[in-house]
Amino acid sequence: MPIDLTLTGARVLRPGGWDSGALTLSGGVIADGPGGKSVDLSGFDLLPGIVDVHGDGFERHMAPRRGALREASHGVAACAAEIAANGITTAVLAQFFSWEGGMRGPDFAEHVFASIAEVAHKIATDLRPQLRLETFLLDDYARAEAAIDRFGIGYVVFNDHLPHDRLAAGRRPPRLTGQALKSGRNPEAHLALMQGLHSRAAEVPDALDALCVRLLAKGVRLGSHDDPDAATRETWRARDVRISEFPETLAAAEAARAEGEPVVMGAPNVVRGASHAGKVSALEIVEAGRVTALASDYHYPAPLRAALRLVELGVCDMPTAWALVSSGPAQVLGLTDRGRLVPGMRADLLVLDRATGQVGATLANGAVTYMTGTAAARFIA
């Protein structure tokens, strides 16, 4: 439950930059004036809670070994603890809905969505599901739409992971055997499935057009994943799919931003200094001023580390860097009540040890979700 506090002695990152004024939390929101217990946080920094707009790091909690975890809600709870320990107060859990099967298949997706729904109302961290729909999964569009309705999913992203070039050339895709085993199919059955889906390419555009119209009418936010170029972004824009997640080229990112569309890049890419998949560097796109939000992608510590890394490299100052993991992603999600430490906003914040760069405490909606070490001692004193 929310606690009323006045936090003093810390540096506070407000929209205009750093200041040393007290920060008051009351009833789960940032408040004017002192109130509640006073806590001296000298030596710490107070920053808006991280809004993670796309992350699939929860997968290892849901299925640490194949078939080993049947009560997935416990995995979601464990994931929420990891999320909080990394200063994240709002997290979008991005789940595949794909022909790839296994942990990316529709059955597992529905299991994940049900588990999130079971846990989300019991914790302070704001957990939100995202459905990542494979565009060639035509026969399961209705099932995906039913899941969106049933679980109140407000964010859908479109992917296409079929190896079309290989399939068109009649060649076996790379890593076929490993992918087939993960899906629970034998390699020949998996290949036949891909070939069958690939053969229906002519049906996909009209089916996507109709699906997007229906989802937009329900208020669902729509994004595309891995835009390779400006032309692809334009195609998605024609369907009113306005969020560009992880564009593969600077040209694709520039095309999105030129039309005022948000661009989401991976925070691990910034920390590494390069894409693990050999695509454009997120650092390059940040330097070009084309990134709206940095997401954890597959590693929950990455948003915090990426923001600090940008400042360390001199790419931008702290308010600009931190906006990429707080107010920027909040904007992508249409969440106007978080991402900044100003009166009336949700009391979502993290307490950062200035000397070590480690999270000492996280509060979401004014409730403690994580606390450790010296910071914990200050709160308890």
N, C-alpha and C positions, 0 to 999 in steps of 0.2 A: 504494500500500500504506500501511497505517497507520504513523504515526511516533510515537515516544514523546517527549513534551514536558512541561515544566513552564513554564507561562505566568505571569509575575509582573508586578507593577506596574500592572495594568489594574483597572478596575472590573469586577466579575463580577455578572451578573444571575442570582441564584439564586432558588428558590421564595419565600424570605422577603424578597427585595429585594436591593439592591446591597450588596456587600462588596468588600474589597480583598485578600482572601486569594488565594493562588496556586491555579491550576487545573492539574491534572495529567491528561495523556492517556496511556494505556498500552494497547496491543493493540486499539485501536479503541474503547475505552470510557473514561469518566471514572473516574479512580482516586483512592484516598486516598494522601496523602503525595507527596513529590517523586520524580522519576524522569525519565530521559531528558535531552535538551538543555534548558537553561534559556533562555528568551527573555523579554527585558524589553519589555513592551508598555505602558509608561507613556504616558498620553495616549489610550489606546484603551479601548473597552468590549468585553467578551466577552458575547455573548448566545446563547441556544439557537438552533440552526439553524432556519430557517423551513421549516415544513411546508405546502406549497401543495396544498390539497385539491381544487382545480379550476382548470385553466388551459388555454386553447386558443391561447395566444400562439405555440405551436410551428408553427401552420399556415403562417406566412410563411417558416419555414425549410424546410418540407416541399415547398412549391410557390411559390417566389418569383415565378414567372411561369407561366402556364398551359402545362403540358407541358414546362417547362424542366428539371425535376429528376426524373430517373428512378431514381437511387440514393438513395432516401429515407433510408437509414441515415446518410448524411453530414449530412442535414438534422437528424436527431435528435441527432447529436453536436454540431452547431453550436448547437442549442437548449439542450443540456446545459451548454454553455459560458456562454450567456447566463443561464441559471438560476443557475449557481454564482456568477456575477459580481454577482448580486443577493441573495446570502446564503441562497439556497434549497438545502436539503440533501435534502429529499424532495419530489418533484413528481408530482402526478397529472395526466396528459395526457388531457384530456377530448375524446373523438372522437365525432362524430355517427355514427349508423347510421340513415340517414333516406331517405325518399322524395324528398327535395330533390335528390339526385344530386350529381354533381361531387365536390367535396371533402367533402361530407356523405353521400355514398352508401355502400352496403355495400362496393363494390369498393375504394374509396379507404380505407375504415376498415380492412379486412383488410390492406391494404398498410401502413398506419400501425402497426397492431399487430405485424406481422411485423418492421418496422424497429425498433420499440422493443425487441422481444425480442432482435434481433441486437446492439443496442448496450448494453442495460442491464447485462449482466454484465461489460462491459469498463470501466465507469466507477464511481467511488465514489458519485456522486449516485444516490439511490434513485429511479428512474423507474418509475412505475406507470400502466398504462392504465386509463382509464374509458370504458365504452361508454354513449353517450347514445342511448337507443332511442326512436324516434318510435312512439307507442302505436298509431297507425293503420296501421303497416306490417305488417299481420297476416300476409301471405304470407311474410314474411321473419323471423318470430319464430324458426323453427327454425334458420335461417342465423345469426342473432344468437347464439342459444344455443350453436351449434357453435363460433363464434368465442370465446365466453366460455370454453368448455372448452379449446379448442386453445391459447389464449394465456394461460390462467390469470388471467383478468380477475376481480378481486375486488370491483369497485364498478360498479354499473349505476344509471343515472339515467333516469327516464322524462320525455319531453317530448311536447308536442303543439303543433306549429307550423301546423297547418292553419287557414286563415282561415274557420272554420265559419260565422260570421254572414254573410259575403259569399256563401259557397257556398250556404247555405240560401236566401238571397234571390235567387239566380240572377245575382249580379253578379260581374264580373271582379275578382279580388284586385288590390290595388295592387302595383306593381313586378313584375308578371307577366312581362313581356318580359325584364327583367334576370335574374330568377331562372331563367327557362327557359334562357337562354343559358349560365348557370353550370352548369346540369344537363346540357347537351348535347342538350336537346330544343327543338323549336319551341314557341312559346307555346300553340298550340292543343292540342298533345299534353300539355304540362305541365298545362294547365287540366283536360283530360279525366282525367288521372291523379288530380288533387286531387279532382275531383268523384266519381270512382269510390271513392276511399278514404273520403271524407265519407259516401257512401251506406251504408257498412258500420258506421256508428256503433253499431248495436244489438249487433254481434258483439264489440265491444272489451272491455266489462267482464268477460265470462266468460273470454275469452282471456287478459286480464291477470291475472285471479285465478289461473288455472292456471299461467301462466308464473312468477308471483311465488312460488308454492308450490315449483316446481321449483328456482328459483334460490336460495331461502332454504335448501332442503335441501342445497345445495352450499356453503353458507357465504358466499354473495355478499351484500355490503352493498347495500341498495337505497335510493334517494332519488328524490324528485320535484322537478321544476324549475319555478320560476315559479308556486308556489301562489298563486292570486288571493285566497283567502279561507279562513276557518276550516273551512267545510264541505268544501272540496276537500281540505284537510289531513286531515280526519276520514275521508274516503273512502280516501285513501292509507294512513292508519293501519290501517284495517280489513284491508288487504292485508299488513300488517307492513312497509310501506315507511316507514322511521322517520327518514330524513334529509330536511330541508326545505332545498333549495338555492334561494337567491335569491327568497324569498317576495316577492310584489308589494305586500303591505300589512302594516301593523303587526299587524292582527288575525290574519293567517295566521301570523306569527312568534310571536305570543303564544299562539296555539292549540298550536303545536308545543312551545314551552317549558313550557307548563302540563302537558304529558304527559311531560316530561323528554326530548324529542326535540331533537337538535342542529339549529341554524339556521346556514346558511352564507350569507354576504353577500359582495358584491364589494368588494375593497379599492379599486379605481379609483373606485367610488362615494363612498367616504370621502374620498379625495384631492380629487375634484371638488366634493364637498359636495352632490352630487345624482346621480340616476340618469341615464345618457345616454338611456335609453328612456322617461323621464318617470314612472317608478314611484316607490315610496316611497324616501326617502333612507336609505341604510345608516347614516348618522350618527345619524338619528333612532332607529333600532332598536338601535344600540350604546348610545346614551344611555338607552334604556329597559331596558338590561341583558338584551336578548333574543338577542344574537349569541354563538354558540359559536366561530365561525371566520371569518376574513376570507381570501378567496382571490384569487389574481392575476387571475382571470377572463380578460382578454385582454391584460394588461400585466404582465410579470414584475417590474418595479421597484415595483409598487404595494403589496405587503404591507409591505415595510420603510417606505415613505413613509407609508402609512396609520397604522401604529403610532406613528411619530414625530408625525404630524399630530394624532392623538388626544391625545397628551401636550401638544403645543403649544397646543391649544384648551382644555385643562383638563378634557376629558371624563373622563379617568381617568389614573391614575399609570402609570409605565412597566411594572411587573410585570403589571398588568391588561391594558394595551394589548398587550404582547408575547405574553401568553398567547393572544391571538386569532390570532396567526400561528405559534404553536409548539405548546404543550401542548394548546390547544383543537382545532386540526385533527388533531393526533395522536390525540386521543380520538375524533374523528369516524371516523377510519380504523381504530380499534381497535389502534393501535400504542402499546403501553405501554412501549417501550424508548427513547423519544426525546421531545424537547420540553422537557426540564428539564436543567440542569447539576448533576447529583448523581451520586455514585459508583455505578457499575454501569450507567449509561445509556450509549447510543451517544455517541461523541465527535463529535456534530454541533454545530457552532458557527460563528458569524461574528465577525470582528474588525472593529469599527466605529470609524472615526476620530471621536473625540468633537468635534473642532473643525469638521470638514466634514460630518459625517453620512454619509460615504461608506464603502462596504465596502472594507476593506483586505485581507481574506483570508476564505476560507471553507474549512472542513474538514468532510468528511462521513465518518463512520465512522473518524475519525482520519486520513484522507488529505486532502492538499491538493487542492482542486478549483479554487481561484482565489486569486491573490495578486498584489498590485501595490504600487507606490510605497513609502512609508515603512515600511509593515507588512512588505513583502517584504524590505527592507533589514534590519529587525530580526531576521527569521527567519534570514537568510543570514549575518549577522554572527557 
